[in-house]
Each structure stands twice: as C-alpha cells, then as structure tokens.
Amino acid sequence: MKNIRFAILGAGGIAVKFKNAIDLTEGAEVIAVGSKSAERAAAFAEKQNIPLWYGSYEEMLANPDIDAVYIATTHNFHGENLRACIAAGKHIVCEKPMVLTEGEAAEIFALAQQKGVFLMEAMWSRFLPHLQKAKQWITEGRIGKIESIRSVIGFKGNDRYETRLYNPALAGGGLYDIGVYPIEIISWLVGEPVETCLAMWRKHPVTGVDENVSMLLRYPTCDASVQCLISCNVQETTVINGTNGYIEIPTTHRGNTCILYDDNLTETERFRQLYENGFTFEAAEAVRCIREGKCTSDVIPPASTIECARIFDIVLRQVPGLA
C-alpha cells in the first residue's frame, strides 16, 4: 500500500514539528513544501530533507502526486488556503484554529464535504494518551457526574509586537493562539455542546489584541471556567470535578500525565505515558481516515471546530448567540 503523500503549505516553525511527526508515522511521507518565498521554501526543503519545494502555493497544489496538505500558515490566511486546497482536491490537516468565525468554519466544512476531501483541524491535544485516559475515566464513571471544570493556560509573550502573537492583521491574541485548546478539550471531555458563554477580556496595551481572556462555559449538565493569558507565565492545569472524585491534568495540552482522585480527595490512580512528538497521534488519525475514505474525524469532528469558532465570535466580536 503506497504512502499518503503530504505537502506542507507554509514553511514556519510549526511545520517542522508536523514534518517530524510524519517521519514517525507509518504509511505517510512529506514530499513537498510550499511558501510564498521561493528562498524560504528551498531552505526549508533542504534542511528537512524534502524532495520538492515551491515558491507558489498554486504550483504546489497543481502537483497530482500530492494526496494531502498540512496548512501551517498564520491564522488569518487559513480560509483562503483551505479553499485553494479543497478546489485542488487535496485532503487537509489545518493548524488550529482552523478559521476565525463560525460562518467560515461551517462554509469550509461544507465545501470539503461537497468535494469529497478529508478535512480536520489539527487539535493534536485531543489525541494525546493522557487526555485519552482522562476521557476514558470520565466515560467509565470513575468520578461520577461532572459538576465543574477549571482550566488555566498561558505564558509570557515577548516584546516583538509585529509577530503573529500580537499582530491583529495576523489574527493575533491569546484566544486564537492558546484559548482554542481548553475550549475544544473541555467540550470533548464533557461530551456536550456549550449552551451559554459569558466572557471578558483585556486588551494588550500596545496592539489591542486580547492578552487575558476569562470565560464561563455553561453546558447542559455542568459549568467550566477557562482563563488564557499571554501576559504572564502560569501554572497550566485542568481539573474536572465530579460527584465521586476529580481528575487533575497538569500542563494539559503539552503534558503526559493525569491523576485520578476519589471522593475523599485521595489519589487512586496516576497515568503517565511519554511520547516523542505529540503530532504523531493526529498524523496517524489523518492517515487512517484518508485511507478509509472519510471526510472527517470522529475525534475532532466539524461540530467541535464550528462551536469553538462560535465562541470566538461571541467573546471577541460580541456576536449574539450563546450569551
């Protein structure tokens, strides 16, 4: 069986991690990279040992040998990149957040479905072993009924305000960059859609992007509080509180451990699994789905991406919907 042949669209830092993940994934290979800069594409290809490089996305997508594309550009370009890949009939894994609004998310998934191509947001954390274990504990009823969840994520950014993180023109801000993780992880752990979202956020004093976002997500059966910051380093953690115990997930989206406590707050089980590259799990899922002729993944389905984009609308653009 021939390998699924990937191309990487965008030659930034995150593309290196995905390329390395594909190298570790059975049944897949990266055969091309494309950038708007021919020099950057050539340098990336040489350094990463990729046989083909293109200084034009259009030229790369015209190559019939390419089966799938990993989109690694900045958030603001994802929409146009996705449409180009779908029009070319390529399967797609798109870096998170896939798009910035609910309307565009729904539109893009509909286009992919019509074209019969696989499309998945690269929410790699959902596939990590320790989060899969936490989900299993919840499904098995190990903590009873979930009552509340608390999640904090953040880091201290630098002072380079022209970069992606702070630049409004590049869809900068904390919610797009890291808030997407707790939103999509918590909804998956709860297994329910968000009913109501209440939020407030603080603007960066120089560029005006969101640097501190606090949200209360109300689900049909429980509530979750989320805080994401790019203004300071924080102790990243998620705690899922149930009627019979709780689960603690330290360094939630980058870690390797989850801990189960009983109703007396006593640790009863600890799961830990190391891995070389966290992107390998999503890469394997994409390869599996493409081979099986699927257009979407059950682990990170369209509804999850669309719901997250709807929360972006509510929090950042004050669009009525859930609030």
Residue, then its C-alpha position, 0 to 999 in steps of 0.5 A: m500500500k503506497n504512502i499518503r503523500f503530504a505537502i506542507l503549505g507554509a514553511g514556519g516553525i510549526a511545520v517542522k514539528f508536523k514534518n517530524a511527526i510524519d517521519l514517525t508515522e507509518g504509511a505517510e511521507v512529506i514530499a513537498v513544501g510550499s511558501k510564498s518565498a521561493e528562498r524560504a521554501a528551498a531552505f526549508a526543503e533542504k534542511q528537512n530533507i524534502p524532495l520538492w519545494y515551491g515558491s507558489y502555493e498554486e504550483m504546489l497544489a497543481n502537483p497530482d502526486i500530492d494526496a494531502v496538505y498540512i496548512a501551517t500558515t498564520h491564522n488569518f490566511h487559513g480560509e483562503n488556503l483551505r479553499a485553494c486546497i479543497a478546489a485542488g482536491k487535496h485532503i487537509v490537516c489545518e493548524k488550529p484554529m482552523v478559521l476565525t468565525e463560525g460562518e467560515a468554519a461551517e462554509i469550509f466544512a461544507l465545501a470539503q464535504q461537497k468535494g469529497v476531501f478529508l478535512m480536520e483541524a489539527m487539535w493534536s491535544r485531543f489525541l494525546p494518551h493522557l487526555q485519552k485516559a482522562k476521557q476514558w475515566i470520565t466515560e467509565g464513571r470513575i468520578g461520577k457526574i461532572e459538576s465543574i471544570r477549571s482550566v488555566i493556560g498561558f505564558k509570557g509573550n515577548d516584546r516583538y509586537e509585529t509577530r503573529l502573537y500580537n499582530p491583529a492583521l495576523a489574527g493575533g491574541g491569546l484566544y486564537d493562539i492558546g484559548v482554542y485548546p481548553i475550549e475544544i478539550i473541555s467540550w470533548l471531555v464533557g461530551e456536550p455542546v456549550e449552551t451559554c458563554l459569558a466572557m471578558w477580556r483585556k486588551h494588550p496595551v500596545t496592539g489591542v489584541d486580547e492578552n487575558v481572556s476569562m470565560l464561563l462555559r455553561y453546558p447542559t449538565c455542568d459549568a467550566s471556567v477557562q482563563c488564557l493569558i499571554s501576559c504572564n507565565v502560569q501554572e497550566t492545569t485542568v481539573i474536572n470535578g465530579t460527584n465521586g472524585y476529580i481528575e487533575i491534568p497538569t500542563t494539559h495540552r503539552g503534558n503526559t500525565c493525569i491523576l485520578y482522585d476519589d471522593n475523599l480527595t485521595e489519589t487512586e490512580r496516576f497515568r503517565q505515558l511519554y511520547e516523542n512528538g505529540f503530532t504523531f497521534e493526529a498524523a496517524e488519525a489523518v492517515r487512517c481516515i484518508r485511507e478509509g475514505k472519510c471526510t472527517s474525524d470522529v475525534i475532532p469532528p466539524a461540530s467541535t471546530i464550528e462551536c469553538a469558532r462560535i465562541f470566538d465570535i461571541v467573546l471577541r466580536q460580541v456576536p449574539g448567540l450563546a450569551 
